[in-house]
Amino acid sequence: MAIVLCRIDDRLIHGQVVIGWGRAMGINLIVLVDDQVAGSAWEQELYRMAVAPEIEVRFVTVAAAGTHMGDWQSNGKRGLVLTGDVETMAALRATHPEVVQRINLGGIHHRPGRKERLPFVYLTDQELRSLQALEEGGAVITAQDLPTTPPVALRSLA
Amino acid sequence: MSEELRGVVVCHGPLAGALVQAAEQISGLSGVLVPVSNTGCDRGALEDRVISAVGGRPAVVFVDLASGSCLVAVLKRLRSEEQVKVVTGVNLAMLVDFVFHRSLAPEEAASRSALAGEKSIRIP
């Protein structure tokens, strides 16, 4: 198998990711791409505690992800690539468009400058333009917090 | 006498508010527990909510899960604070015990609360 889900979620590894998506999609590899967490052993330990032992978890920098995306695509596991922001996912798409074809907006919450697009998706105008550019480049982008809820197309969020 | 401890309850969704309300109804003490929800905020905003709730005072922070976004937000900026201790797996029994023992040191109050919570788990 391969990378089966690319998700943007600013809460990173949490219940919706592990239980909601992980179980439904049979995920057995979670790759968290976050430069800050990749350098923090105690945060990695906490995030790992949320994940069943049979699921492999990797914490990598954006640079390392760029190097290893091809490996995760072909290692036989069902992988979930997770980033905390639009910028990081865009960087992964830039280096590996064949892997990051479909992008799930799972949880991008309020902060100053962002507007509510859905109760679980807040975006600045710049973030929205970045996502629209990715879609114009061939990516398929939908907002969906859980697999049991209907996906919402990016064009509906403008 | 030293300052009494503040209790801060950090949970997913509306759980913290409900737990605090129930603890107040049982104990008759109000205003000693501060609920914090992770609803509608990103990691940074949740950290700010927690810091605001603690208010720079000695405190015990109760968190629902022993992993996940709430615990990460709490530990990110408080784990090196000597006067703040964290207890996970919050339940009503530990909160009710805590509100009557707020004159203890943070570490002692946290240990006592955790024990009260554990004792309340039974298969009767």
Interface residues (C-beta under 8 A of the other chain):
Chain A: D10 R11 L12 I13 H14 G15 W42 E43 L46 Y47 R48 M49 A50 G84 I108 H109 H110 R111 P119
Chain B: H12 N38 G40 C41 D42 R43 G44 A45 L65 A66 S67 G68 S69 L71 V72 L75 K76 R79
